[in-house]
Amino acid sequence: MSGDQTRQIDRTVSSIGLSLLAASAVLYALAIGGDEVLPRAPLHVTAAWLAVAFFACELFGIWVERKEGEYYGYVLALVPLAVGLVYADPAALVVARMGGAAAALVVMRHRRLGEFVYEVSVHGAQTVAAIVVFRLILGGVDPVGVRGGFALFGGLLASYALAAGALILTVALVGRAWPGRKAVIAIARSGQAAALLNAAIGLALALTLWEHPHLALLLTAIGAACYVSNRIYTGVTHRHRQLQTHFEFVSSLVRSSDLNEITSSVLESARGLLRADDAILLLRSVDENEPARRIRLGPTGEVTSTDVTTADHAADVRSLIPEGTPCRVDLHTSPPWLQAITTNAALAAPITGTDRSVVGALVVTEEQRRAASGFGRSHTSLLGPLAVQA
């Protein structure tokens, strides 16, 4: 995908996000007006505390292994949203949600400007939708009864529905065609289990705090302990998987002396270990009269090899690993062939010779952002040792 196409997509998605935010602001002014915290609420949660909670939820997700070696991250943002619907000023809740999400996106540093504007705007629109639905269903009664439970669930459902609708709209406008019934159903159902878990925890927390506000610290401590336990468990299983993959990789190299078999093993191990879509190996020729090679293992399992001039090979390696160490590739300055494969993310690590000079690179790509855990620092540290062994 060219740079012009990427910029056009960024403009489209940012326009969608800003339009949704503007429409939600009008809806907020008409439906909510100057309403403040619910009357008789025993607790008042400030925007600062909510912003910290949203920031933490966006930055520190719960990871669950849904397939072998593939982890899905669940963000519990609906939990502070449920608390904010009951115990915070509506305007403060909107500001806190957008501020916390924006801060988390800045820290993660994996969003282009258009994506950043879109995501922050959608977070704001989701919050407004939740507030409006919650207040309309609740009326003037306390939220601790049956009607209050339905009102909270309705507000959280509205937030989830708006996010799914925004994504469907974005896919349709970017692709300039209706995505189709199956795609719409898939988008609507993605994260459904996580949303129900979010809603259940949020409902329980918000209603419990109405009667027992002093339990806030205890419940926070329990939540933090669950999160830490999840991270420890995920880390242990991930390291076990890493060691198993490395062992299988080294064993395959020992069993074979054929260059094509070794190359395929390197690419398959890199793609499997990092749950990548593509794995690419760049190798300098051993003879000055022969071209360098770029070997790619694609998503379908097909291996393709391309001859590259020595000068182009050297330029590609410098572009991918400018400091000669494993890193996240800057796609804006990466070779055109890599930009044609992915506009989302890529990692690269150097292949070194016996004299420790860089003779090539091992590259893995992620074609599109998905629920499964994406590339991060831990993935970069995994790719480096694999390239060294290769």
C-alpha positions in Angstrom: 0.0 0.0 0.0 1.4 3.4 -1.0 2.0 6.3 1.3 -0.8 8.3 -0.4 -3.3 5.4 0.2 -2.2 5.2 3.9 -2.7 9.0 4.3 -6.2 8.8 2.6 -7.2 6.0 5.0 -6.0 8.0 8.0 -8.1 11.0 6.8 -11.1 8.7 6.4 -10.9 7.0 9.8 -10.2 10.3 11.6 -13.2 11.9 9.9 -15.4 9.1 11.0 -14.3 9.3 14.6 -14.7 13.1 14.7 -18.1 12.9 13.1 -19.3 10.3 15.7 -17.9 12.5 18.5 -19.6 15.6 17.2 -23.0 13.7 16.8 -22.6 12.3 20.3 -21.9 15.8 21.7 -25.2 17.1 20.2 -27.0 14.1 21.6 -25.5 14.7 25.0 -26.6 18.4 25.0 -30.1 17.5 24.0 -30.6 14.4 26.3 -28.5 15.1 29.4 -28.0 18.9 29.6 -26.7 19.9 33.0 -27.5 16.8 34.9 -24.8 16.0 37.5 -24.2 13.0 39.8 -27.2 10.9 40.7 -29.1 12.2 43.8 -28.5 10.2 47.0 -25.3 8.6 45.6 -23.1 7.7 48.6 -19.9 8.1 46.7 -18.5 10.6 44.2 -15.7 9.5 41.9 -13.6 12.3 40.3 -12.5 12.6 36.7 -8.8 12.1 37.8 -9.5 8.7 39.4 -11.6 7.6 36.4 -8.9 8.7 34.0 -6.3 6.7 35.8 -8.7 3.7 35.8 -9.3 3.9 32.1 -5.6 4.4 31.4 -4.8 1.3 33.4 -7.5 -0.8 31.8 -6.3 0.2 28.3 -2.7 -0.4 29.0 -2.9 -3.5 31.1 -5.3 -6.0 29.6 -6.1 -9.5 30.7 -4.6 -12.2 28.5 -6.2 -15.5 27.8 -4.8 -18.3 25.6 -7.6 -19.2 23.2 -5.5 -21.2 20.8 -2.2 -22.9 21.3 0.4 -20.2 21.7 -2.1 -17.4 20.7 -3.1 -15.0 23.4 -6.1 -12.6 23.3 -6.1 -9.4 25.2 -9.3 -8.2 27.0 -9.6 -4.6 28.1 -11.9 -4.1 31.1 -12.8 -0.5 30.3 -16.5 -1.2 30.9 -15.8 -1.7 34.6 -14.7 1.9 35.3 -17.4 3.0 32.9 -20.1 1.3 35.0 -18.8 3.0 38.1 -18.6 6.3 36.4 -22.2 6.1 35.2 -23.4 5.9 38.8 -20.9 7.9 40.8 -19.4 10.6 38.5 -20.6 13.8 36.7 -21.5 12.8 33.1 -19.1 15.4 31.6 -16.3 14.3 33.9 -16.8 10.7 32.8 -16.5 11.6 29.1 -13.3 13.7 29.7 -11.8 10.9 31.8 -12.6 8.2 29.3 -11.0 10.1 26.4 -8.1 11.3 28.5 -7.2 7.9 29.8 -7.5 6.3 26.4 -5.4 9.0 24.8 -2.7 8.6 27.4 -2.6 4.8 26.9 -2.3 5.2 23.1 0.6 7.6 23.5 2.4 5.2 25.8 1.9 2.3 23.4 3.1 4.4 20.5 1.7 2.0 17.9 -0.9 4.3 16.3 -0.8 6.6 13.4 -2.3 10.0 13.9 -5.5 9.1 12.0 -6.0 5.9 14.1 -5.2 7.9 17.3 -7.9 10.5 16.5 -10.4 7.8 15.5 -9.9 5.6 18.7 -10.1 8.6 21.1 -13.1 10.0 19.4 -14.9 6.6 19.4 -14.1 6.2 23.1 -15.8 9.6 23.8 -18.8 8.7 21.6 -19.2 5.3 23.4 -19.2 7.0 26.7 -21.9 9.5 25.7 -24.1 6.7 24.3 -23.7 4.8 27.6 -24.6 7.9 29.6 -27.7 8.7 27.5 -29.1 5.2 27.5 -28.4 4.7 31.2 -30.1 8.0 32.3 -33.1 7.5 30.0 -33.8 4.0 31.3 -33.1 4.8 34.9 -35.3 7.9 35.1 -35.1 9.3 38.7 -34.9 6.1 40.7 -31.9 4.7 42.6 -29.7 2.4 40.5 -29.6 -0.4 43.1 -32.9 -1.9 42.1 -33.9 -4.1 39.1 -34.5 -1.1 37.0 -31.1 0.3 37.9 -29.5 -3.0 36.9 -31.2 -2.9 33.5 -30.2 0.7 33.1 -26.6 -0.1 33.7 -26.6 -3.1 31.4 -28.3 -1.0 28.7 -25.7 1.7 29.0 -22.8 -0.7 28.7 -24.5 -2.5 25.8 -24.9 0.9 24.0 -21.2 1.5 24.4 -20.3 -1.9 22.9 -22.8 -1.5 20.1 -21.5 1.9 19.1 -17.9 0.6 19.0 -19.0 -2.3 16.7 -21.1 0.1 14.5 -18.2 2.5 14.2 -15.9 -0.3 13.1 -18.5 -1.6 10.5 -18.9 2.0 9.2 -15.1 2.4 8.9 -14.6 -0.9 7.1 -17.4 0.1 4.6 -16.0 3.5 3.9 -12.4 2.5 3.7 -13.2 -0.4 1.5 -15.8 1.6 -0.4 -18.2 -1.3 -0.3 -20.5 -2.9 2.2 -18.4 -5.6 4.0 -21.2 -8.2 3.7 -23.4 -10.0 6.2 -20.7 -12.5 7.4 -18.2 -9.7 8.1 -20.8 -7.6 9.9 -21.8 -10.6 12.1 -18.1 -11.3 12.8 -17.4 -7.7 13.8 -20.5 -7.6 16.0 -19.6 -10.8 17.7 -15.9 -10.1 18.2 -15.2 -9.4 21.8 -18.7 -10.4 22.8 -17.5 -12.7 25.6 -15.2 -10.0 26.9 -18.0 -7.4 26.8 -20.3 -9.7 28.9 -17.5 -10.2 31.4 -16.9 -6.5 31.5 -20.6 -5.8 32.1 -21.0 -8.4 34.8 -18.0 -7.1 36.8 -19.0 -3.5 36.2 -22.6 -4.1 37.4 -21.5 -6.0 40.5 -18.9 -3.3 41.4 -21.2 -0.3 40.8 -24.1 -1.8 42.7 -22.0 -3.1 45.6 -20.4 0.3 46.2 -23.8 1.9 46.6 -24.5 0.0 49.7 -20.9 -0.5 50.8 -18.7 2.3 49.6 -15.9 1.4 52.0 -15.2 -1.8 50.0 -13.7 0.2 47.1 -10.1 -0.3 48.3 -10.6 -4.0 49.0 -12.2 -4.7 45.6 -9.4 -2.7 43.9 -6.8 -4.8 45.7 -8.5 -8.0 44.7 -8.6 -6.9 41.1 -4.9 -6.0 41.1 -4.1 -9.4 42.6 -6.1 -11.1 39.9 -4.3 -9.1 37.2 -0.8 -9.9 38.6 -1.7 -13.6 38.8 -2.8 -13.5 35.2 0.4 -11.9 34.1 2.5 -14.4 36.0 0.6 -17.3 34.5 0.8 -15.9 31.0 4.5 -15.2 31.4 5.3 -18.8 32.5 3.3 -20.4 29.7 4.8 -18.1 27.2 8.3 -18.8 28.3 7.6 -22.6 28.2 6.3 -22.2 24.6 9.3 -20.2 23.7 11.7 -22.9 25.0 9.8 -25.6 23.3 9.9 -23.8 19.9 13.6 -23.0 20.3 14.3 -26.7 21.0 12.3 -27.9 18.0 14.1 -25.3 15.9 17.6 -26.3 16.9 16.7 -30.0 16.5 15.6 -29.4 12.9 18.8 -27.6 12.1 20.9 -30.5 13.5 19.0 -33.1 11.5 19.4 -31.3 8.2 22.3 -30.0 6.1 20.2 -28.9 3.1 20.0 -25.1 2.8 16.4 -25.1 1.6 15.3 -27.2 4.5 17.2 -25.0 7.0 15.7 -21.9 5.4 12.2 -23.3 5.6 12.8 -24.3 9.3 14.0 -20.8 10.2 11.0 -19.1 8.5 8.4 -21.5 10.0 9.9 -21.2 13.5 10.0 -17.4 13.3 6.4 -17.2 12.1 5.2 -19.8 14.6 7.0 -18.3 17.6 5.8 -14.8 17.1 2.4 -15.7 15.6 3.3 -13.6 12.5 1.6 -13.6 9.2 4.8 -13.5 7.1 8.4 -14.4 7.7 11.1 -13.1 5.4 14.8 -14.0 5.3 17.3 -11.7 3.6 20.6 -13.3 2.8 23.8 -11.9 1.2 25.3 -14.0 -1.5 28.6 -15.9 -0.7 29.9 -15.2 -4.2 30.3 -11.6 -5.5 29.0 -12.7 -8.9 25.7 -14.1 -7.5 22.7 -12.0 -6.4 21.4 -11.8 -2.8 18.2 -13.6 -2.0 14.9 -12.5 -0.3 12.9 -15.6 0.8 9.4 -15.2 2.0 7.1 -17.6 3.8 3.6 -16.2 3.3 0.3 -16.7 5.3 -0.7 -19.6 3.0 2.5 -21.5 3.7 3.9 -20.8 0.2 7.7 -20.1 0.0 8.9 -17.7 -2.6 12.4 -16.6 -3.4 13.5 -13.3 -5.1 16.9 -12.4 -6.4 18.2 -9.0 -5.2 21.2 -7.0 -6.2 24.0 -6.7 -3.6 23.4 -2.9 -3.4 19.6 -3.3 -2.9 20.2 -6.0 -0.3 22.6 -3.8 1.7 20.1 -0.8 1.5 17.2 -3.1 2.7 19.2 -4.3 5.7 20.2 -0.8 6.7 16.6 0.3 6.4 15.3 -2.6 8.4 17.9 -2.6 11.2 19.7 0.7 11.1 21.5 0.1 14.4 22.2 -3.6 13.7 20.1 -4.8 16.6 16.6 -6.4 16.8 13.9 -3.7 16.5 10.4 -2.8 15.4 10.6 -1.7 11.8 9.7 1.9 10.9 7.3 1.2 8.0 7.5 4.8 6.8 11.2 4.3 5.9 11.1 0.6 5.1 11.6 -0.9 1.7 8.7 -0.7 -0.7 8.3 -4.5 -0.9 7.7 -4.6 2.9 5.2 -1.7 2.7 3.3 -3.8 0.1 3.1 -6.7 2.6 2.0 -4.8 5.7 1.0 -1.3 6.8 0.6 -2.5 10.4 3.7 -3.8 12.0 7.0 -5.6 11.4 10.0 -6.8 13.4 13.5 -7.4 12.2 16.7 -8.9 13.6 20.2 -9.2 12.1 21.7 -12.4 10.7 25.4 -12.3 11.4 28.3 -14.2 9.9 31.2 -15.9 11.7 33.1 -12.6 11.8 30.0 -11.0 13.4 29.3 -8.8 10.4 25.6 -8.5 9.3 25.0 -10.6 6.3 21.2 -10.4 6.3 18.0 -10.0 8.3 15.1 -12.0 9.6 11.8 -10.2 9.4 8.3 -11.0 10.6 5.1 -9.1 9.8 1.6 -8.6 11.1 -0.7 -7.6 8.3 -3.5 -6.2 10.4 -4.2 -5.4 14.0 -6.2 -8.1 15.7 -7.4 -9.3 19.0 -4.5 -11.6 19.4 -1.5 -10.1 21.1 0.4 -7.9 18.7 4.1 -7.2 18.4 5.7 -5.7 21.4 9.1 -5.5 23.1 8.9 -9.2 24.3 8.4 -10.3 20.6 11.5 -8.3 19.6 13.6 -10.1 22.3 12.3 -13.4 21.0 13.2 -12.8 17.4 16.8 -11.8 18.2 18.0 -15.1 19.6 16.2 -17.0 16.8 18.2 -14.9 14.2 21.4 -15.6 16.2 20.8 -19.4 16.1 19.9 -19.2 12.4 
